[in-house]
Amino acid sequence: MTAKLDYRWHLRELMAARGMFSTTDLRPLLAERGVDLSPSQTYRLVVEKPERLSMKTLMAVLDILGCRMDELIEPVRAASHGRRTASDAAPVPGGEGPESGVGAFRPKRARIVPGPQ
């Protein structure tokens, strides 16, 4: 029996590491490279794991982020569909773990100080 494969999509983490915290940051950069995606398509590309992706879009993302394909797409063994235990539970949104968003790559909160009167 062959192993079932899956993948992890690291676009959001790679964008955060480069200071891009909004999906709207990516859209004009894609357009510069001839990839015209709607705002909702760009959002889904960033926050969801794509099932289909054109080579042109993939190459544009790699160029924008200055990364290699193995940094963006990590092959992993597919989760088995056997019985789940408490330790197999999905991570809590906002919790710790590899699937919990952008991790340490959060923008710093702005402080507004009153100016001279």
Biotite code that builds the C-alpha atoms (Angstrom):
import biotite.structure as struc

atoms = struc.array([
    struc.Atom([0.000, 0.000, 0.000], chain_id="A", res_id=1, res_name="MET", atom_name="CA", element="C"),
    struc.Atom([1.396, 3.432, -0.945], chain_id="A", res_id=2, res_name="THR", atom_name="CA", element="C"),
    struc.Atom([1.412, 6.344, 1.462], chain_id="A", res_id=3, res_name="ALA", atom_name="CA", element="C"),
    struc.Atom([-1.235, 9.011, 0.988], chain_id="A", res_id=4, res_name="LYS", atom_name="CA", element="C"),
    struc.Atom([0.291, 12.443, 0.574], chain_id="A", res_id=5, res_name="LEU", atom_name="CA", element="C"),
    struc.Atom([-1.003, 15.883, 1.415], chain_id="A", res_id=6, res_name="ASP", atom_name="CA", element="C"),
    struc.Atom([0.643, 19.287, 1.684], chain_id="A", res_id=7, res_name="TYR", atom_name="CA", element="C"),
    struc.Atom([0.845, 22.353, 3.879], chain_id="A", res_id=8, res_name="ARG", atom_name="CA", element="C"),
    struc.Atom([0.438, 25.748, 2.229], chain_id="A", res_id=9, res_name="TRP", atom_name="CA", element="C"),
    struc.Atom([2.728, 28.380, 3.807], chain_id="A", res_id=10, res_name="HIS", atom_name="CA", element="C"),
    struc.Atom([1.765, 31.472, 1.798], chain_id="A", res_id=11, res_name="LEU", atom_name="CA", element="C"),
    struc.Atom([0.334, 33.335, 4.769], chain_id="A", res_id=12, res_name="ARG", atom_name="CA", element="C"),
    struc.Atom([3.427, 32.721, 6.938], chain_id="A", res_id=13, res_name="GLU", atom_name="CA", element="C"),
    struc.Atom([5.819, 33.700, 4.136], chain_id="A", res_id=14, res_name="LEU", atom_name="CA", element="C"),
    struc.Atom([3.876, 36.898, 3.479], chain_id="A", res_id=15, res_name="MET", atom_name="CA", element="C"),
    struc.Atom([3.938, 37.767, 7.190], chain_id="A", res_id=16, res_name="ALA", atom_name="CA", element="C"),
    struc.Atom([7.676, 37.157, 7.383], chain_id="A", res_id=17, res_name="ALA", atom_name="CA", element="C"),
    struc.Atom([8.062, 39.759, 4.624], chain_id="A", res_id=18, res_name="ARG", atom_name="CA", element="C"),
    struc.Atom([5.790, 42.312, 6.294], chain_id="A", res_id=19, res_name="GLY", atom_name="CA", element="C"),
    struc.Atom([2.719, 41.617, 4.152], chain_id="A", res_id=20, res_name="MET", atom_name="CA", element="C"),
    struc.Atom([-0.184, 41.193, 6.593], chain_id="A", res_id=21, res_name="PHE", atom_name="CA", element="C"),
    struc.Atom([-3.142, 41.796, 4.288], chain_id="A", res_id=22, res_name="SER", atom_name="CA", element="C"),
    struc.Atom([-4.323, 39.905, 1.240], chain_id="A", res_id=23, res_name="THR", atom_name="CA", element="C"),
    struc.Atom([-4.674, 43.275, -0.509], chain_id="A", res_id=24, res_name="THR", atom_name="CA", element="C"),
    struc.Atom([-0.863, 43.626, -0.343], chain_id="A", res_id=25, res_name="ASP", atom_name="CA", element="C"),
    struc.Atom([-0.496, 40.686, -2.722], chain_id="A", res_id=26, res_name="LEU", atom_name="CA", element="C"),
    struc.Atom([-3.037, 41.612, -5.399], chain_id="A", res_id=27, res_name="ARG", atom_name="CA", element="C"),
    struc.Atom([-1.169, 44.519, -7.099], chain_id="A", res_id=28, res_name="PRO", atom_name="CA", element="C"),
    struc.Atom([2.082, 42.538, -7.032], chain_id="A", res_id=29, res_name="LEU", atom_name="CA", element="C"),
    struc.Atom([0.363, 39.660, -8.819], chain_id="A", res_id=30, res_name="LEU", atom_name="CA", element="C"),
    struc.Atom([-1.133, 42.098, -11.352], chain_id="A", res_id=31, res_name="ALA", atom_name="CA", element="C"),
    struc.Atom([2.364, 43.459, -12.113], chain_id="A", res_id=32, res_name="GLU", atom_name="CA", element="C"),
    struc.Atom([3.290, 39.912, -13.145], chain_id="A", res_id=33, res_name="ARG", atom_name="CA", element="C"),
    struc.Atom([0.241, 39.401, -15.364], chain_id="A", res_id=34, res_name="GLY", atom_name="CA", element="C"),
    struc.Atom([-1.883, 37.476, -12.848], chain_id="A", res_id=35, res_name="VAL", atom_name="CA", element="C"),
    struc.Atom([-5.268, 39.168, -12.445], chain_id="A", res_id=36, res_name="ASP", atom_name="CA", element="C"),
    struc.Atom([-7.164, 37.723, -9.476], chain_id="A", res_id=37, res_name="LEU", atom_name="CA", element="C"),
    struc.Atom([-10.305, 39.148, -7.903], chain_id="A", res_id=38, res_name="SER", atom_name="CA", element="C"),
    struc.Atom([-10.142, 40.227, -4.251], chain_id="A", res_id=39, res_name="PRO", atom_name="CA", element="C"),
    struc.Atom([-11.982, 37.063, -3.185], chain_id="A", res_id=40, res_name="SER", atom_name="CA", element="C"),
    struc.Atom([-9.672, 34.825, -5.245], chain_id="A", res_id=41, res_name="GLN", atom_name="CA", element="C"),
    struc.Atom([-6.630, 36.508, -3.683], chain_id="A", res_id=42, res_name="THR", atom_name="CA", element="C"),
    struc.Atom([-8.111, 36.057, -0.209], chain_id="A", res_id=43, res_name="TYR", atom_name="CA", element="C"),
    struc.Atom([-8.752, 32.353, -0.813], chain_id="A", res_id=44, res_name="ARG", atom_name="CA", element="C"),
    struc.Atom([-5.242, 31.904, -2.239], chain_id="A", res_id=45, res_name="LEU", atom_name="CA", element="C"),
    struc.Atom([-3.744, 33.306, 0.979], chain_id="A", res_id=46, res_name="VAL", atom_name="CA", element="C"),
    struc.Atom([-5.958, 31.847, 3.699], chain_id="A", res_id=47, res_name="VAL", atom_name="CA", element="C"),
    struc.Atom([-6.992, 28.490, 2.225], chain_id="A", res_id=48, res_name="GLU", atom_name="CA", element="C"),
    struc.Atom([-5.044, 25.561, 0.878], chain_id="A", res_id=49, res_name="LYS", atom_name="CA", element="C"),
    struc.Atom([-5.518, 25.675, -2.915], chain_id="A", res_id=50, res_name="PRO", atom_name="CA", element="C"),
    struc.Atom([-6.588, 22.479, -4.665], chain_id="A", res_id=51, res_name="GLU", atom_name="CA", element="C"),
    struc.Atom([-5.787, 23.825, -8.144], chain_id="A", res_id=52, res_name="ARG", atom_name="CA", element="C"),
    struc.Atom([-3.256, 26.503, -8.986], chain_id="A", res_id=53, res_name="LEU", atom_name="CA", element="C"),
    struc.Atom([-2.001, 27.672, -12.358], chain_id="A", res_id=54, res_name="SER", atom_name="CA", element="C"),
    struc.Atom([1.734, 27.534, -12.954], chain_id="A", res_id=55, res_name="MET", atom_name="CA", element="C"),
    struc.Atom([1.694, 31.239, -13.842], chain_id="A", res_id=56, res_name="LYS", atom_name="CA", element="C"),
    struc.Atom([0.164, 32.112, -10.458], chain_id="A", res_id=57, res_name="THR", atom_name="CA", element="C"),
    struc.Atom([2.572, 29.814, -8.628], chain_id="A", res_id=58, res_name="LEU", atom_name="CA", element="C"),
    struc.Atom([5.610, 31.317, -10.358], chain_id="A", res_id=59, res_name="MET", atom_name="CA", element="C"),
    struc.Atom([4.353, 34.858, -9.647], chain_id="A", res_id=60, res_name="ALA", atom_name="CA", element="C"),
    struc.Atom([3.928, 34.066, -5.929], chain_id="A", res_id=61, res_name="VAL", atom_name="CA", element="C"),
    struc.Atom([7.416, 32.540, -5.768], chain_id="A", res_id=62, res_name="LEU", atom_name="CA", element="C"),
    struc.Atom([8.864, 35.614, -7.484], chain_id="A", res_id=63, res_name="ASP", atom_name="CA", element="C"),
    struc.Atom([7.010, 38.063, -5.217], chain_id="A", res_id=64, res_name="ILE", atom_name="CA", element="C"),
    struc.Atom([8.121, 36.301, -2.047], chain_id="A", res_id=65, res_name="LEU", atom_name="CA", element="C"),
    struc.Atom([11.613, 35.482, -3.284], chain_id="A", res_id=66, res_name="GLY", atom_name="CA", element="C"),
    struc.Atom([11.268, 31.918, -2.050], chain_id="A", res_id=67, res_name="CYS", atom_name="CA", element="C"),
    struc.Atom([11.560, 28.371, -3.344], chain_id="A", res_id=68, res_name="ARG", atom_name="CA", element="C"),
    struc.Atom([8.669, 26.021, -3.978], chain_id="A", res_id=69, res_name="MET", atom_name="CA", element="C"),
    struc.Atom([9.629, 23.784, -1.028], chain_id="A", res_id=70, res_name="ASP", atom_name="CA", element="C"),
    struc.Atom([9.287, 26.786, 1.301], chain_id="A", res_id=71, res_name="GLU", atom_name="CA", element="C"),
    struc.Atom([5.783, 27.523, 0.018], chain_id="A", res_id=72, res_name="LEU", atom_name="CA", element="C"),
    struc.Atom([4.483, 23.964, -0.346], chain_id="A", res_id=73, res_name="ILE", atom_name="CA", element="C"),
    struc.Atom([5.484, 21.373, 2.257], chain_id="A", res_id=74, res_name="GLU", atom_name="CA", element="C"),
    struc.Atom([4.622, 17.759, 1.390], chain_id="A", res_id=75, res_name="PRO", atom_name="CA", element="C"),
    struc.Atom([3.302, 15.784, 4.357], chain_id="A", res_id=76, res_name="VAL", atom_name="CA", element="C"),
    struc.Atom([1.830, 12.362, 4.958], chain_id="A", res_id=77, res_name="ARG", atom_name="CA", element="C"),
    struc.Atom([-1.965, 12.534, 4.844], chain_id="A", res_id=78, res_name="ALA", atom_name="CA", element="C"),
    struc.Atom([-3.776, 12.144, 8.137], chain_id="A", res_id=79, res_name="ALA", atom_name="CA", element="C"),
    struc.Atom([-5.213, 8.686, 8.606], chain_id="A", res_id=80, res_name="SER", atom_name="CA", element="C"),
    struc.Atom([-8.976, 8.390, 8.814], chain_id="A", res_id=81, res_name="HIS", atom_name="CA", element="C"),
    struc.Atom([-8.848, 6.045, 11.799], chain_id="A", res_id=82, res_name="GLY", atom_name="CA", element="C"),
    struc.Atom([-10.142, 6.769, 15.277], chain_id="A", res_id=83, res_name="ARG", atom_name="CA", element="C"),
    struc.Atom([-9.223, 10.137, 16.712], chain_id="A", res_id=84, res_name="ARG", atom_name="CA", element="C"),
    struc.Atom([-8.051, 10.649, 20.256], chain_id="A", res_id=85, res_name="THR", atom_name="CA", element="C"),
    struc.Atom([-8.041, 13.801, 22.353], chain_id="A", res_id=86, res_name="ALA", atom_name="CA", element="C"),
    struc.Atom([-4.390, 14.410, 21.436], chain_id="A", res_id=87, res_name="SER", atom_name="CA", element="C"),
    struc.Atom([-5.338, 14.361, 17.721], chain_id="A", res_id=88, res_name="ASP", atom_name="CA", element="C"),
    struc.Atom([-7.820, 17.212, 18.127], chain_id="A", res_id=89, res_name="ALA", atom_name="CA", element="C"),
    struc.Atom([-7.543, 20.138, 15.739], chain_id="A", res_id=90, res_name="ALA", atom_name="CA", element="C"),
    struc.Atom([-5.713, 23.181, 17.089], chain_id="A", res_id=91, res_name="PRO", atom_name="CA", element="C"),
    struc.Atom([-7.828, 25.890, 18.650], chain_id="A", res_id=92, res_name="VAL", atom_name="CA", element="C"),
    struc.Atom([-7.934, 29.061, 16.525], chain_id="A", res_id=93, res_name="PRO", atom_name="CA", element="C"),
    struc.Atom([-5.536, 31.550, 18.064], chain_id="A", res_id=94, res_name="GLY", atom_name="CA", element="C"),
    struc.Atom([-3.826, 28.750, 19.989], chain_id="A", res_id=95, res_name="GLY", atom_name="CA", element="C"),
    struc.Atom([-0.263, 27.562, 19.705], chain_id="A", res_id=96, res_name="GLU", atom_name="CA", element="C"),
    struc.Atom([0.913, 25.201, 17.006], chain_id="A", res_id=97, res_name="GLY", atom_name="CA", element="C"),
    struc.Atom([1.991, 25.157, 13.383], chain_id="A", res_id=98, res_name="PRO", atom_name="CA", element="C"),
    struc.Atom([-1.513, 25.728, 12.016], chain_id="A", res_id=99, res_name="GLU", atom_name="CA", element="C"),
    struc.Atom([-2.407, 28.710, 14.225], chain_id="A", res_id=100, res_name="SER", atom_name="CA", element="C"),
    struc.Atom([-1.960, 31.555, 11.762], chain_id="A", res_id=101, res_name="GLY", atom_name="CA", element="C"),
    struc.Atom([1.095, 33.715, 11.328], chain_id="A", res_id=102, res_name="VAL", atom_name="CA", element="C"),
    struc.Atom([2.611, 33.063, 14.758], chain_id="A", res_id=103, res_name="GLY", atom_name="CA", element="C"),
    struc.Atom([5.328, 35.519, 15.773], chain_id="A", res_id=104, res_name="ALA", atom_name="CA", element="C"),
    struc.Atom([4.933, 37.534, 12.573], chain_id="A", res_id=105, res_name="PHE", atom_name="CA", element="C"),
    struc.Atom([2.317, 39.918, 13.941], chain_id="A", res_id=106, res_name="ARG", atom_name="CA", element="C"),
    struc.Atom([2.434, 43.646, 13.204], chain_id="A", res_id=107, res_name="PRO", atom_name="CA", element="C"),
    struc.Atom([3.228, 45.870, 16.168], chain_id="A", res_id=108, res_name="LYS", atom_name="CA", element="C"),
    struc.Atom([0.282, 47.818, 17.610], chain_id="A", res_id=109, res_name="ARG", atom_name="CA", element="C"),
    struc.Atom([0.520, 51.540, 16.894], chain_id="A", res_id=110, res_name="ALA", atom_name="CA", element="C"),
    struc.Atom([0.593, 53.973, 19.808], chain_id="A", res_id=111, res_name="ARG", atom_name="CA", element="C"),
    struc.Atom([-1.108, 57.289, 19.286], chain_id="A", res_id=112, res_name="ILE", atom_name="CA", element="C"),
    struc.Atom([0.400, 60.037, 21.393], chain_id="A", res_id=113, res_name="VAL", atom_name="CA", element="C"),
    struc.Atom([-1.017, 63.537, 21.615], chain_id="A", res_id=114, res_name="PRO", atom_name="CA", element="C"),
    struc.Atom([0.954, 66.112, 19.650], chain_id="A", res_id=115, res_name="GLY", atom_name="CA", element="C"),
    struc.Atom([1.952, 69.581, 20.812], chain_id="A", res_id=116, res_name="PRO", atom_name="CA", element="C"),
    struc.Atom([-1.004, 71.910, 21.223], chain_id="A", res_id=117, res_name="GLN", atom_name="CA", element="C"),
])
